[in-house]
């Protein structure tokens, strides 16, 4: 009986998460439609606008994430949504992992710059999500903040997996090295939103690689904690990031990697 009750509560919590994401995405879709209508009123074509294409793609994947309660699938769909929003074509075909991290940081810098134009930093929705919700207690009194769950989870350290490949003998112990500890403490002390977001997403990028490259089993019990953490962080952050973009299209005018050049299929 107790096991059944726990299962019911678990399913209710998942349904709640799906509902919260839906409620966050729907207003963004409405505001995006208003943005397209404003472009049309000016005689501009929203379907050829690079910004509109990036947002339409991002919201479509976020909307798909809101329709499932499977942690792995939700995380993957939300990461694709994030990728659609931040990635833009710069002329470099193979940017590499280090350049990609620079691109993500540049995106967060653009978001923060646009964000602070409208709000004082400590009153903005982005500041509230990062420094009050993600750093605040989640539910139970003894539960640690979700950001700490990200930053202290050794399985989200890329260095942990690198060390695993360097172990020569099965019984050799691996020393876990906490990466960027000093810079993280400095970012927290200064409430540096860009720095802490960059660090969070660097950790989630490790999880993203595991899932997207087939290095994890769907619904596996061995990586549930980090998948749940990753899902929760993306569900909270992405709607706010997209809101800033929709409110400030001029700051995010970069071209998407793949413009729409396909012939229109009349059956779709």
Phi, psi and omega in degrees: 000315180297321179296320180295320179296319179296322179294319178297316179297321179298315180293323178296320178296320178296317178297325178295318179298316179300317180296320180295319180293319177300315180295332179281325184281322186302314178297328179292321178296321179293317180293326178292321176298321178296321178297318179294321178296323178295322177295317180296324179296334178271002181083015180259152182264110181295337183281348175252004181276123183301320180297315181298322180295316180297315181291319179300316179296315182299313182293328179295320179285324176295322178294321178294324177296326182287351183259007179227153176245022178266119188304313183299310183294320179298314179300314181298314180297320179292324178293320176298320177300316178298315180299318180298326183283314189271329187287134174217152186284126181244359182102348179262120183285314181245098186273338181079164185295318182295319178292325179295321177295323176296321180295319177296316179297320178298321177298314180295325176296318178296319179297314182294321179297314178293323181296315183285347174292327184266327184236156161291142191309316186276009176243359185281154176301323180296315178298319181296316180297313185289307192265342178256313183277307183291329177266358179270171179288142182249097174082258185294150183299322185269006181279135182280156180302149186295327179296321178295326177297325178289309189286338183255000180278112185297335181283354174258005173273122174297328180297329178298314182288326176298317179297324180300322181286341182265356179289126184271333183230147185298327183268007179281131181281144179255127178276124181276120181257121178282113183281142171059032182301314182294317181292327178293314179299322178294317180298319179293317180298320182269359187048052179275099186298315181299314182296317184286324176295319179298320180290318179300313184286335173296321178290317180292337177297326176298316178294318178303315180296319180299316183286312186288335181259013174074025180262023177209154178267139178300131179060025180295142179283339186283340180239019184301318186300310182289330176293316178297318178299312181299317178299313183298319180295314181295322180297326180280320189276317189300316178303324180288319178298317180293325178298316178299319180297313182296326178285341185223062185300330181296337180278350187226053187266007181299150181283140175290160181296320184241100175291164180279105179237002181288149173292146180286127178269116183294345181277342184275000000 
